[in-house]
Amino acid sequence: MKQAGMNRLALAVGIIGFGLAVVGCGGEAEGPIVPPPPAPAEYADKHMPAGWWADPKIIEEGRELYIGGKNPDVNCASCHGKDGKPVKAGARDFRNGERMKLYSDSVWLWRISEGVPNTKMKPWKSKLSEEDRWKIMAFERTFGLTGKGWDPNKKDWVPAAEVNGAAAPTAAPAEAPAAAPAAATGKSGK
């Protein structure tokens, strides 16, 4: 009788332990939510091109790249899942907005470009242009940060329209200095 009771107890402990392990793998398989390290100098000042956070064409191009539709050597979905839910252990869950909002666009680009040490995330800069890496990010962001864009001035995720509106006017002043030298010299160009 005593042995039967011990067997039931061992079985119950085993079932409870298995249940806790399964539950633990569901929501917090990635571990505690902590900020990533800051981007190194070569990435720190890189930001999403103006208007791309909310551009449906860019996001669709990013989706095609993400699922391997444009380059068979690149298929982010094979680890991160077509819907941002990881299909391989250790892959980042892009649906977790609380975690993903800790990644600036610079940090995110750095991780895609250079990989993540001590994980299976390898560097992609040799297989993807920087432009394509930004497009993938614009798509990945739709899983957990829908409608948001990184504002480098506020250092925060804000509604994408706010980022686009703030970034768009920067193109006009860049053209003005080019005309200044000709005017300053007094040459007519004849």
Long-range contacts (C-beta under 8 A, 24 or more apart in sequence): 29-86, 29-89, 29-93, 30-92, 30-93, 30-96, 30-99, 33-96, 33-98, 33-99, 33-102, 34-102, 35-102, 36-102, 36-103, 36-107, 36-111, 37-107, 38-107, 39-104, 39-106, 39-107, 39-109, 39-110, 40-110, 43-106, 43-107, 43-109, 43-110, 43-113, 44-106, 45-106, 46-105, 46-106, 46-109, 46-130, 47-105, 47-106, 47-150, 47-152, 48-105, 48-134, 48-137, 48-138, 48-149, 48-150, 48-163, 49-131, 49-134, 50-164, 50-167, 50-168, 50-170, 50-171, 51-164, 51-167, 51-168, 52-134, 52-135, 52-138, 53-138, 53-141, 53-148, 53-149, 53-150, 53-160, 53-163, 53-164, 54-147, 54-149, 54-160, 54-161, 54-164, 55-138, 58-134, 58-135, 58-138, 59-135, 59-138, 59-139, 59-142, 60-139, 61-135, 62-134, 62-135, 62-136, 62-137, 62-138, 62-139, 62-140, 63-139, 65-128, 65-132, 65-135, 65-136, 65-139, 66-136, 66-139, 66-140, 70-132, 71-127, 71-128, 73-127, 74-124, 74-127, 74-128, 76-136, 76-140, 79-120, 79-121, 80-140, 83-143, 84-140, 84-143, 84-144, 88-120, 90-119, 90-120, 91-120, 91-121, 92-121, 93-144, 94-140, 94-141, 94-143, 94-144, 95-143, 95-144, 96-144, 97-144, 97-145, 99-144, 100-141, 100-143, 100-144, 100-145, 101-144, 101-145, 101-148, 101-157, 104-150, 104-152, 104-155, 105-137, 105-150, 105-152, 106-152, 108-137, 108-140, 109-133, 109-134, 109-137, 112-136, 112-137
